[in-house]
Amino acid sequence: MNATARAGGPIVVINPNSNAAVTAGLDAALEPFRLGGGPAIECLTLAEGPFGVESQLDTDSVVLPLVRLVESRPDAAAFVLACYSDPGLDACRSIARVPVYGIQESGVLTALTRGDRIGVVAIAAASVVRHRRTMRRMGVLERLAAERPLGLSVDESARAEGTFARLTEVARQLIADGAEAIVLGCAGMARHRAPLERAVGVPVIDPTQAAVAMALGGVLAARLQT
């Protein structure tokens, strides 16, 4: 497929877990990015994935299924891997002919444009270690004020009634730690971004929206070049 055809293809957003409720939340959060005349945005669920990507084993287990899914979509103009651990990012980039965006990388980079020091809301304590590795690789760990866990599962973060109250509590703790912008460290938190920002008074970044914004800019720029 030539570059012109790919630039006219969709942005494919892949939820690496098999929880359709998370995918539905992503789809709703991305509705404002579906612009008239712009690329389509498709949200897919990785059927082979675990119900929630919550451990290193879960993260590693989805790499090959993600690669196969990326290979199966030569029509895509860009891919977004919608899991905050960025599973399979390097592997997918190695075989894709179009840009592949990880939401942790995109979310952190976006937050750094909104504050000198940032805070990250993680799902669980075990996630923090994985996230710090990525930030160390990016060379931005010194700008992390803190990362604090909610103590919830991915599914609970997307649907539980008490999630917003817990998010607000943790975000305020991060602000006390010195964070000037907050990153939601899980794709399942997407629907809470706007109300949380209003509640705590600092920029709150949904990483999937951040990644799709980058993908959208790249696709539109590619169209200008063809």
C-alpha positions in Angstrom: 0.0 0.0 0.0 1.4 3.4 -0.9 1.8 6.4 1.4 -1.2 8.2 0.0 -3.5 5.3 0.6 -2.2 4.8 4.2 -2.6 8.5 5.0 -6.3 8.1 4.1 -6.7 5.1 6.4 -8.0 5.0 10.0 -6.2 5.5 13.3 -6.6 2.1 14.9 -6.7 2.2 18.7 -6.1 -1.2 20.3 -7.1 -2.1 23.8 -4.7 -4.9 24.7 -7.0 -6.4 27.3 -10.2 -8.3 26.6 -12.5 -6.1 28.6 -15.0 -4.6 26.2 -16.1 -2.0 28.8 -12.7 -0.4 28.7 -12.8 -0.3 24.9 -16.3 1.3 25.1 -14.9 4.0 27.4 -12.0 4.7 25.0 -14.4 5.0 22.1 -16.6 7.5 24.0 -13.5 9.5 25.1 -12.2 9.8 21.6 -15.5 11.0 20.0 -14.4 14.7 19.9 -11.3 13.6 17.8 -13.6 12.3 15.0 -13.4 15.4 12.8 -15.3 16.0 9.6 -12.9 15.2 6.8 -10.4 13.7 9.2 -9.3 10.1 9.6 -11.7 7.5 11.1 -10.8 6.4 14.6 -11.4 2.7 15.3 -11.3 1.2 18.8 -10.6 -2.5 18.9 -10.4 -5.1 21.7 -7.6 -7.6 21.7 -9.6 -10.8 22.2 -6.5 -12.8 23.2 -5.6 -10.4 25.9 -6.1 -10.8 29.7 -9.2 -9.2 31.2 -6.9 -6.5 32.6 -3.2 -5.9 31.9 -2.1 -5.7 35.6 1.3 -7.5 35.9 4.5 -7.9 34.0 3.3 -11.3 32.8 0.1 -9.8 31.4 2.2 -7.1 29.7 4.5 -9.7 28.1 1.7 -12.0 27.1 0.0 -9.5 24.7 3.1 -8.6 22.6 2.8 -11.3 19.9 -1.1 -10.9 19.6 -0.6 -7.2 19.2 2.0 -7.7 16.5 -0.3 -10.0 14.6 -3.2 -7.5 14.9 -1.0 -4.7 13.6 0.2 -6.9 10.7 -3.5 -7.7 9.8 -4.3 -4.0 9.3 -2.2 -2.7 6.4 -4.9 -0.1 5.8 -4.2 1.8 9.0 -2.7 5.3 8.9 -1.5 4.9 12.5 -1.8 2.7 15.6 -2.3 3.5 19.2 -1.6 0.9 21.8 -4.1 1.8 24.6 -2.4 0.3 27.7 -0.3 2.5 30.0 2.5 0.0 30.2 3.1 0.4 26.4 3.2 -3.4 25.9 4.6 -4.5 22.5 5.5 -0.9 21.5 9.0 -1.7 20.2 7.9 -4.9 18.6 4.9 -3.3 16.8 7.1 -0.4 15.6 9.6 -2.9 14.2 7.0 -4.3 11.8 4.6 -1.5 11.2 5.0 0.8 8.1 3.1 3.6 9.8 3.6 5.3 13.2 2.7 3.4 16.4 2.0 5.4 19.5 2.2 4.1 23.1 -0.1 5.9 25.5 2.3 6.1 28.4 5.0 7.7 26.2 2.4 10.0 24.7 0.7 10.9 28.0 4.0 11.7 29.7 5.3 13.8 26.9 2.0 15.8 26.8 2.0 16.3 30.5 5.5 17.7 30.4 4.2 20.5 28.2 1.7 21.4 30.9 3.9 21.3 34.0 7.5 21.2 35.1 6.9 18.2 37.3 4.2 15.7 36.8 2.3 13.1 38.8 0.9 9.7 37.7 -2.1 7.9 39.0 -1.4 4.1 38.7 -3.9 1.3 39.0 -1.9 -0.7 41.5 1.5 -0.6 43.3 2.9 -3.3 41.0 2.3 -1.0 38.0 4.6 1.7 39.3 7.8 -0.3 38.7 6.9 -0.9 35.1 6.0 2.7 34.5 9.2 4.0 36.1 11.3 1.8 33.7 9.6 3.5 30.7 10.2 6.9 32.1 13.8 6.1 32.8 14.2 4.9 29.2 12.6 8.2 28.1 15.1 10.2 30.2 12.4 12.1 32.1 12.3 10.4 35.4 13.7 13.4 37.2 10.6 15.4 36.3 8.3 12.9 38.0 7.1 14.4 41.3 5.5 11.0 42.3 3.4 8.1 41.1 0.7 6.8 43.5 -1.6 3.8 43.1 -5.4 3.7 43.4 -5.4 0.1 44.6 -8.0 -1.0 42.0 -8.2 -3.4 39.1 -8.5 -2.2 35.5 -12.1 -3.2 35.5 -12.9 -1.4 38.7 -11.2 1.8 37.4 -13.5 1.8 34.4 -16.8 0.9 36.2 -16.6 1.1 40.0 -18.8 3.7 41.7 -16.1 4.8 44.1 -13.4 5.3 41.5 -13.8 9.0 41.0 -13.6 9.7 44.8 -10.4 7.7 45.0 -9.0 9.4 41.9 -9.6 12.8 43.4 -7.9 11.7 46.7 -4.8 10.4 44.9 -4.6 13.4 42.5 -4.6 15.8 45.5 -1.9 13.8 47.1 0.2 14.1 43.9 -0.4 17.8 43.8 0.9 17.9 47.4 4.0 16.0 46.2 4.7 18.8 43.8 2.9 17.7 40.6 1.7 20.5 38.3 0.0 18.1 35.9 -1.5 14.7 36.4 -1.4 11.7 34.0 -4.1 9.0 34.3 -2.0 5.8 34.3 -4.6 3.5 32.8 -6.7 3.6 29.6 -9.7 2.6 31.8 -9.8 6.0 33.5 -10.7 7.9 30.3 -14.2 9.0 31.3 -12.9 10.6 34.5 -10.4 13.1 32.9 -12.6 16.2 32.6 -14.4 16.0 35.9 -11.1 15.2 37.7 -9.4 18.3 36.2 -12.3 20.4 37.3 -12.1 18.9 40.8 -8.4 19.4 41.4 -7.6 22.5 39.4 -4.5 21.3 37.5 -4.2 19.8 34.0 -5.2 16.1 33.8 -4.0 14.2 30.8 -5.8 11.1 29.5 -3.0 9.3 27.8 -5.1 7.7 25.1 -6.4 11.1 24.0 -2.9 12.4 24.1 -1.7 9.5 21.8 -4.6 10.0 19.4 -4.0 13.7 19.2 -0.4 13.0 18.2 -1.5 10.4 15.7 -4.1 12.7 14.3 -1.5 15.5 13.8 0.8 13.0 12.1 -1.9 11.7 9.7 -3.1 15.2 8.7 0.6 16.3 8.1 1.1 13.2 5.9 -1.9 14.1 3.8 -0.3 17.5 3.1 2.8 15.8 1.9 1.0 13.6 -0.7 
